[in-house]
Amino acid sequence: MSRSAQIQGNLAAVRERMSRACDLAGRDLESVTLIAVTKTFPASDIEILADLGVTDVGESKEQEGHGKAEALAHLELTWHFIGQLQRNKAKRVASWARVIHSVDRAELIPLLDSREVLIQVNLDPEVPGRGGIHVEQIARLAQQIAASSLRLRGLMAVAPLERDPAQAFAVLHQSHRELVATYPDATWISAGMSGDLEAAIAHGATHVRLGASILGSR
Ligand SMILES: *Cc1c(COP(=O)(O)O)cnc(C)c1O
């Protein structure tokens, strides 16, 4: 099978999963955006995805994402940065990524040059080093972002390693309700990966980040 046929089949299967999850949750499929996570895969795969109607791609490393975004500048893609954001690379990330999902501390704010951003929430507080802030810290960081040139779009999280993702995504959903009450423009919930997109959609995800289910194992 050609790479293109393989990706097309995988994409149809995940779109079907998304559609079923939306039906179960009583939501419109149009309310969930698929972000194809293309880290470790070549630019040629992204060209195939673009041909198949994918408009949003996610990368998690500055250098790798930067190179692909430059090589594919002729395509009309929205580039999302979903990896942990190092201070010394933040400015460069903001040069190619339109949306940055992983803002988790105020020192990054002045480096991100009026990008659209999400606050990354750590749903696994027992596990250090995973990135993201505790839910109790969201309000303060949101206030700092709102006072800057950045556009606060919502919250992002990765499911916990050991606990039930549905329970964690429910916590995220509740935190998002509180956020959006103060910042009506912050409508996004970026949650759900290949293994847990159903749970994320059930709990309000507006953006799912899918890698392996579309492109294969890394
Ligand atoms: C790699 C990655 C994904 C995609 O995960 P898959 O299991 O391949 O779908 C989503 N979000 C983040 C933050 C990632 O690093």
The ligand as a Gaussian input file, in Angstrom:
#p B3LYP/6-31G(d) Opt

LIG

0 1
 C        2.999000      13.233000      20.683000
 C        1.922000      14.029000      21.272000
 C        0.591000      13.855000      20.884000
 C        0.150000      12.771000      19.923000
 O        0.130000      11.545000      20.581000
 P       -0.342000      10.189000      19.842000
 O       -0.477000       9.218000      20.938000
 O        0.718000       9.843000      18.861000
 O       -1.648000      10.486000      19.184000
 C       -0.364000      14.686000      21.438000
 N       -0.032000      15.660000      22.333000
 C        1.228000      15.856000      22.734000
 C        1.521000      16.923000      23.732000
 C        2.248000      15.061000      22.222000
 O        3.502000      15.261000      22.637000

